[in-house]
Each structure stands twice: as structure tokens, then as C-alpha cells.
Amino acid sequence: MKAFVFPGQGSQFVGMGKELYESNPLAKELFDKADEILGFKITGIMFAGTDEQLKETKVTQPAVFLHSVISALCLGDAFKPDMVAGHSLGEFSALVAAGALSFEDGLKLVAARANAMQKACEKNPGTMAAIIGLPDEKVEEVCATVSKEGKVCVAANFNCPGQLVISGSKEGIEEACELLKAAGAKRALPLKVGGAFHSPLMQPAKDELQAAIEATEFNTPKCPVYQNVDALPHTDPAEIRKNLIAQLTSSVRWTKSAQNMIADGADEFIECGPGKALQGMLARIDRNVNAHGID
């Protein structure tokens, strides 16, 4: 069974999508439509901008979404997923590719998400860090200890065994990194991010995005969508909407999502979008997994 998976923010690179745009009429049509919907020429930044321009949240998230979704849709009859999933932002890509959201509505929601998250970062400053080489349970235990002291620190992204990203206030993350290193973490790496994604500090963004999600039409997808908040397959539009609203302040349960897809029969994973981050995570989750990308 084929599982198509979609990456999140951080996988972007200058030049992404340019070859698709120049070689595929459908891709050109969708990229041009995206420029109109967004009200600025995102294709110009994606194809020939600077790294700094591409790192702006209002650009990064729509850019990764567009590259991912258009890569999938341009596969034509070869895009026959038995299941889909996306990492954080990638969940929106997965929902569009599976038909739960239209291309236009998906792009509008991603743009709204990016703007809401930017405002939340300014209102509630925070940061994130990658913890390497400790069991998830130990990281969660330390996060709970730090949070009890009035700081914010939560497990944000369960990426693969031995790799968990924590998120919270600057003070909380700094303290947690020291405690986790003392507990045996091989590395505790602060990430260059604009805020504390997938933590309670994103509540203002969740509130703002909830209204946009509730006003958007969701359809029954062509296959199950394994969602971040519970790592379970969903096809009911009401459940999908509810889980998408919860996503911004909840953990990304990627390890469990992949394990559940494998248990449900996935024997081939195809990553649609820029980079190879998910392929690397999948190899760590199950060394026998067949994971590859598309160009």
C-alpha cells in the first residue's frame, strides 16, 4: 500500500518548483493561480528569491504547501494514495492532495495560518530546540518539571525515536536543554525559528485560525488522512476540521503516525515536496521502510 507524505516548514529552498513550473502546464496554471490568490508573486521568491525572503513565515508556509501539493497533483494517474499524512504544515498539503480541501481553500488557510502564527510569535515570544538521544518519556518528564515552575516547555514534534523537538518560552527551553543534557541527551540544539510552534503560546493563532477553518468547506477525502494530533486515520470531515483546529497548540505525533500507517499496511512511502526530511525520519522509525521522494 502506498502512503504519500508531505513535509513541513524548514524544507524550503530557493529554486523550489521552478522546473515543475517550466515543464508542466498544470503546475504553471496552479502556481499562477497562487500568485493571484495570495496577492503577491510568491513564485518569484520561490524560483529566484533570496534565502532571507524565503524564510519569512508568510512566504515559507505557502511556498512549501505549493511545492508539495503541485508535485502530487502533477503526478496525474500515478497519484493513487492508500493513505496520506503531513508533518505540521504538511497536513494541509495532505488534505488538499487527498481531496478533503480544494486547492484554493487550502492555500487560503495556509496563508491565514502563517499570518496568525506570525502575530502569535510577536505577542508570545518563544523558541524551540531539538533533543537528540533520549527516550521520549524522559524528555516529556523534564518538560513537565520545567513547566511546573511557571515556564512553558512542552514536547512539540515527536519526529522519530531519539529525536524530539521541544517548544516553549525562551527561559523554559534554556532550562530544559540544560536538564536534558545532564540527563544524557547527546545534543540539545536550539532551533532558528520565529516562535514556540505547537505549544500553548500559539493559542492566539489557534483562536484566529479556528474561525477560518470553521468557515471553510471540507469534503470526504479519497483515502484516510493520518492527523498530527492523534496519529489516527480520519475520513470524516467534521473530525478532520476539529483536529486541524487543535493542531497549532498540540504535539505533532509523527513517529506514531508512521507506525500506525505501517501497521495498517503501508509498505511504500512517497514524500511529495521539497527536501528529504521525512524520508530520514521514516528510516529511523522503521529501518525496513521503503521511503523515497519525487522530483
KEMAR-289325 format. One record per residue (C-alpha): chain; x, y negated, z; residue in three letters; residue number from 1. Coordinates in pm, 1 decimal. Each point is the difference from the previous one (the first is absolute). Layout:
BEGIN
> A,X,Y,Z,ala,NUM
...
% end
This chain:
BEGIN
> A,0.0,0.0,0.0,met,1
> A,121.3,-348.1,-85.2,lys,2
> A,18.9,-280.5,255.6,ala,3
> A,66.1,-349.8,-129.7,phe,4
> A,154.4,-234.1,257.7,val,5
> A,52.0,-376.5,-3.2,phe,6
> A,273.5,-202.4,176.7,pro,7
> A,-31.9,-305.5,219.8,gly,8
> A,170.9,-333.5,43.0,gln,9
> A,380.4,10.7,-19.7,gly,10
> A,26.3,208.3,-316.8,ser,11
> A,-12.2,-300.5,-235.5,gln,12
> A,279.9,-100.2,-237.8,phe,13
> A,43.7,-267.3,-266.6,val,14
> A,-88.8,142.7,-340.9,gly,15
> A,-269.4,232.0,134.6,met,16
> A,-272.7,66.1,-255.5,gly,17
> A,171.0,-182.0,-287.7,lys,18
> A,59.5,309.9,-210.6,glu,19
> A,-360.0,113.0,55.8,leu,20
> A,-129.2,-341.4,-103.7,tyr,21
> A,200.7,-0.1,-320.2,glu,22
> A,-73.5,358.7,-101.4,ser,23
> A,-359.5,69.7,105.0,asn,24
> A,-305.5,-199.5,-120.4,pro,25
> A,-207.4,94.9,307.2,leu,26
> A,278.7,-111.5,232.3,ala,27
> A,27.4,-334.4,-183.0,lys,28
> A,-375.9,-50.8,26.7,glu,29
> A,-4.5,74.5,374.2,leu,30
> A,307.2,-210.0,80.6,phe,31
> A,-144.3,-295.0,-194.4,asp,32
> A,-330.6,43.1,181.7,lys,33
> A,188.3,-4.0,331.5,ala,34
> A,155.5,-337.7,-84.5,asp,35
> A,-352.0,-137.0,-55.3,glu,36
> A,-144.7,150.1,318.8,ile,37
> A,285.7,-119.7,221.6,leu,38
> A,15.8,-346.2,-152.7,gly,39
> A,375.9,9.7,-49.2,phe,40
> A,234.5,186.7,-233.5,lys,41
> A,106.6,287.2,221.6,ile,42
> A,131.0,183.7,-306.1,thr,43
> A,262.3,-270.9,-48.8,gly,44
> A,129.4,55.6,354.1,ile,45
> A,-16.5,378.9,-27.1,met,46
> A,177.3,19.5,-333.7,phe,47
> A,256.0,-279.5,27.2,ala,48
> A,-26.1,-176.6,334.7,gly,49
> A,244.9,-5.0,289.3,thr,50
> A,19.4,234.4,298.0,asp,51
> A,-106.1,-288.0,225.1,glu,52
> A,-311.4,-70.9,-207.0,gln,53
> A,-92.3,366.4,-1.0,leu,54
> A,39.4,23.2,380.1,lys,55
> A,-277.8,-251.8,63.6,glu,56
> A,-288.7,192.5,154.4,thr,57
> A,-256.2,-150.1,-237.8,lys,58
> A,210.8,134.9,-288.9,val,59
> A,142.6,322.6,141.6,thr,60
> A,-324.1,173.4,86.6,gln,61
> A,-186.1,-67.1,-327.3,pro,62
> A,318.7,81.0,-195.7,ala,63
> A,44.9,344.3,156.7,val,64
> A,-373.6,66.1,-34.2,phe,65
> A,0.6,-94.0,-368.5,leu,66
> A,305.5,206.0,-89.4,his,67
> A,-140.7,301.3,185.5,ser,68
> A,-355.8,-10.5,-131.7,val,69
> A,92.7,-81.0,-358.8,ile,70
> A,264.6,276.8,-0.3,ser,71
> A,-271.9,247.3,99.5,ala,72
> A,-268.0,-126.5,-236.3,leu,73
> A,239.7,-0.1,-296.2,cys,74
> A,51.7,374.1,45.4,leu,75
> A,-338.8,42.8,-163.3,gly,76
> A,-114.0,363.3,-3.1,asp,77
> A,314.2,98.4,190.3,ala,78
> A,-135.4,-177.1,307.2,phe,79
> A,-202.8,283.4,150.0,lys,80
> A,44.6,-20.6,376.9,pro,81
> A,-134.7,264.9,234.2,asp,82
> A,67.6,-241.3,285.3,met,83
> A,159.1,-343.2,52.1,val,84
> A,157.6,-200.3,281.9,ala,85
> A,182.9,-328.4,37.5,gly,86
> A,244.9,-133.5,259.3,his,87
> A,-145.6,-315.4,162.3,ser,88
> A,-55.3,-239.6,-294.1,leu,89
> A,16.5,309.1,-223.7,gly,90
> A,-335.9,114.4,134.7,glu,91
> A,-165.7,-274.8,-206.1,phe,92
> A,183.8,126.7,-309.0,ser,93
> A,-116.2,353.9,73.6,ala,94
> A,-362.1,-110.5,38.0,leu,95
> A,2.3,-180.4,-334.7,val,96
> A,175.1,285.6,-180.2,ala,97
> A,-256.5,244.4,142.5,ala,98
> A,-291.8,-220.8,-106.1,gly,99
> A,-120.1,-100.2,347.5,ala,100
> A,71.2,-364.1,-86.8,leu,101
> A,2.9,-182.0,-332.7,ser,102
> A,330.8,-143.2,-120.2,phe,103
> A,-131.8,-355.6,43.3,glu,104
> A,-137.7,56.3,350.5,asp,105
> A,312.5,184.6,110.5,gly,106
> A,225.4,-284.2,-115.0,leu,107
> A,-220.2,-261.1,167.9,lys,108
> A,9.6,193.0,328.6,leu,109
> A,378.3,39.3,-18.1,val,110
> A,38.8,-374.1,-62.0,ala,111
> A,-232.8,-72.6,293.6,ala,112
> A,196.1,246.7,215.3,arg,113
> A,331.4,-165.0,-84.7,ala,114
> A,-130.0,-348.6,81.9,asn,115
> A,-165.5,116.5,322.8,ala,116
> A,316.8,177.1,113.8,met,117
> A,212.2,-305.0,-74.4,gln,118
> A,-226.2,-216.3,217.5,lys,119
> A,0.3,260.6,277.9,ala,120
> A,380.7,10.8,-7.1,cys,121
> A,11.6,-376.4,47.3,glu,122
> A,-255.8,10.4,282.7,lys,123
> A,145.3,305.6,178.0,asn,124
> A,371.8,27.9,-83.4,pro,125
> A,145.5,347.3,27.1,gly,126
> A,234.3,249.0,-158.8,thr,127
> A,63.2,369.4,-66.3,met,128
> A,284.1,251.5,36.5,ala,129
> A,78.4,344.0,-139.8,ala,130
> A,85.4,265.3,258.3,ile,131
> A,209.3,288.6,-132.2,ile,132
> A,64.7,333.7,166.7,gly,133
> A,-254.0,26.9,280.8,leu,134
> A,-322.2,204.3,30.5,pro,135
> A,-315.4,-204.8,-61.0,asp,136
> A,-121.8,76.2,352.8,glu,137
> A,308.2,-156.7,160.4,lys,138
> A,-35.8,-316.2,-210.3,val,139
> A,-367.1,-29.4,93.0,glu,140
> A,86.8,48.7,367.3,glu,141
> A,251.9,-286.6,-8.0,val,142
> A,-243.3,-223.4,-191.6,cys,143
> A,-263.9,59.3,268.1,ala,144
> A,249.5,-89.1,274.6,thr,145
> A,100.6,-326.6,-169.3,val,146
> A,-361.2,-96.5,-72.3,ser,147
> A,-91.2,42.2,368.2,lys,148
> A,235.1,-286.2,80.1,glu,149
> A,-209.3,-248.1,-197.4,gly,150
> A,194.7,26.6,-322.3,lys,151
> A,-140.9,149.9,-321.0,val,152
> A,162.0,315.2,-134.4,cys,153
> A,-176.4,278.8,-188.1,val,154
> A,83.1,286.8,-234.7,ala,155
> A,-93.4,-142.2,-341.0,ala,156
> A,117.2,234.0,-276.9,asn,157
> A,42.2,373.6,52.9,phe,158
> A,205.5,40.3,-318.4,asn,159
> A,156.4,345.1,41.1,cys,160
> A,156.8,210.3,275.7,pro,161
> A,275.5,-201.2,162.6,gly,162
> A,-105.7,-329.8,-156.2,gln,163
> A,-257.9,-219.2,168.5,leu,164
> A,-47.9,-376.4,-35.8,val,165
> A,-105.7,-199.1,306.0,ile,166
> A,-174.7,-336.9,-9.1,ser,167
> A,-77.3,-279.1,245.3,gly,168
> A,121.1,-320.1,159.8,ser,169
> A,366.0,-93.0,-45.9,lys,170
> A,70.5,52.5,371.4,glu,171
> A,-182.3,332.2,3.3,gly,172
> A,185.6,137.3,-300.1,ile,173
> A,340.1,-114.4,130.2,glu,174
> A,-60.8,167.2,337.1,glu,175
> A,-133.3,317.8,-160.8,ala,176
> A,303.2,24.8,-229.9,cys,177
> A,235.5,-11.5,297.9,glu,178
> A,-200.7,261.8,190.8,leu,179
> A,-27.2,226.2,-304.6,leu,180
> A,373.1,-16.4,-68.3,lys,181
> A,59.5,90.5,364.0,ala,182
> A,-242.1,290.6,-44.7,ala,183
> A,208.0,139.4,-286.2,gly,184
> A,-124.4,-166.3,-317.1,ala,185
> A,262.8,24.4,-272.9,lys,186
> A,-96.2,-347.0,-119.1,arg,187
> A,-245.9,-272.2,92.8,ala,188
> A,-4.0,-238.2,-295.3,leu,189
> A,-184.2,-334.7,5.3,pro,190
> A,-180.4,-44.2,-332.2,leu,191
> A,-5.1,-316.8,-209.5,lys,192
> A,-376.7,-43.4,1.4,val,193
> A,-226.5,-300.0,45.7,gly,194
> A,-197.6,133.4,293.4,gly,195
> A,-127.0,283.3,217.3,ala,196
> A,-195.8,200.9,-255.7,phe,197
> A,-229.3,281.9,120.1,his,198
> A,-6.7,-135.7,353.5,ser,199
> A,-252.7,-190.0,216.2,pro,200
> A,169.8,-324.3,-113.6,leu,201
> A,-171.0,50.2,-338.4,met,202
> A,-347.9,-38.2,155.4,gln,203
> A,-62.7,-342.2,-163.6,pro,204
> A,77.1,152.5,-339.5,ala,205
> A,-227.8,294.6,71.6,lys,206
> A,-285.1,-233.9,90.1,asp,207
> A,47.7,-201.2,-318.0,glu,208
> A,40.5,301.0,-227.6,leu,209
> A,-297.6,181.1,152.3,gln,210
> A,-241.3,-253.8,-149.0,ala,211
> A,154.4,43.7,-345.7,ala,212
> A,-7.4,380.8,22.2,ile,213
> A,-361.3,4.6,120.1,glu,214
> A,-101.5,-219.6,-295.5,ala,215
> A,168.6,233.2,-252.0,thr,216
> A,-169.9,292.5,-173.6,glu,217
> A,157.4,340.3,63.5,phe,218
> A,-73.8,307.1,-212.1,asn,219
> A,42.0,371.1,60.7,thr,220
> A,356.9,79.9,-112.4,pro,221
> A,71.9,273.1,-256.1,lys,222
> A,202.7,188.2,262.5,cys,223
> A,65.2,-15.6,375.8,pro,224
> A,200.5,-297.6,130.1,val,225
> A,218.3,78.5,301.1,tyr,226
> A,-14.4,-321.7,202.2,gln,227
> A,268.2,-146.9,223.7,asn,228
> A,-198.4,-38.1,321.3,val,229
> A,-88.8,368.3,50.7,asp,230
> A,198.5,186.5,-270.9,ala,231
> A,-322.1,172.5,-107.7,leu,232
> A,-166.2,31.8,-343.7,pro,233
> A,-293.5,-230.9,-65.9,his,234
> A,-250.4,-33.2,-283.2,thr,235
> A,-284.6,-182.3,174.4,asp,236
> A,9.3,-372.6,-96.1,pro,237
> A,-120.4,-109.9,345.0,ala,238
> A,277.0,196.1,174.5,glu,239
> A,260.1,-126.9,-246.1,ile,240
> A,-106.2,-360.2,64.7,arg,241
> A,9.3,45.0,378.2,lys,242
> A,347.7,155.6,-8.2,asn,243
> A,132.8,-270.2,-231.7,leu,244
> A,-116.9,-268.7,242.8,ile,245
> A,174.2,176.2,288.7,ala,246
> A,322.9,45.2,-194.1,gln,247
> A,165.1,-337.8,67.1,leu,248
> A,20.9,49.8,376.6,thr,249
> A,37.5,380.3,-2.6,ser,250
> A,295.1,231.4,-54.3,ser,251
> A,85.1,136.9,-343.5,val,252
> A,-12.5,376.8,57.2,arg,253
> A,198.1,94.8,-308.0,trp,254
> A,167.8,312.7,137.0,thr,255
> A,-332.3,153.6,97.9,lys,256
> A,-163.0,-110.8,-326.8,ser,257
> A,263.9,184.8,-202.6,ala,258
> A,-20.6,305.4,224.2,gln,259
> A,-378.4,7.4,-37.5,asn,260
> A,21.9,-32.6,-378.4,met,261
> A,247.3,289.7,-12.6,ile,262
> A,-224.0,208.3,227.7,ala,263
> A,-292.5,-76.2,-231.2,asp,264
> A,186.5,131.5,-303.1,gly,265
> A,221.4,-279.3,-135.8,ala,266
> A,304.0,156.2,-166.0,asp,267
> A,106.7,-297.4,-214.8,glu,268
> A,28.5,-365.2,107.1,phe,269
> A,27.1,-274.7,-262.6,ile,270
> A,101.3,-346.7,121.5,glu,271
> A,-159.0,-280.3,-203.9,cys,272
> A,167.4,-336.3,45.4,gly,273
> A,339.5,-158.3,55.4,pro,274
> A,280.4,179.1,181.6,gly,275
> A,37.1,350.4,142.1,lys,276
> A,-69.6,-61.4,368.9,ala,277
> A,-289.8,242.2,26.8,leu,278
> A,190.0,275.1,-180.2,gln,279
> A,272.7,-29.6,261.7,gly,280
> A,-250.3,13.6,285.6,met,281
> A,-177.6,301.3,-149.9,leu,282
> A,328.2,189.3,-28.5,ala,283
> A,58.0,-60.9,371.0,arg,284
> A,-352.6,112.4,87.2,ile,285
> A,25.8,326.1,-197.1,asp,286
> A,330.0,99.6,-160.6,arg,287
> A,-182.8,225.5,-247.0,asn,288
> A,-228.5,-270.8,-132.4,val,289
> A,7.1,-84.9,-372.2,asn,290
> A,-0.6,-379.1,-3.5,ala,291
> A,86.9,-222.9,-294.4,his,292
> A,-88.6,-335.8,-150.2,gly,293
> A,-116.2,-131.6,-333.4,ile,294
> A,176.5,-257.1,-217.6,asp,295
% end
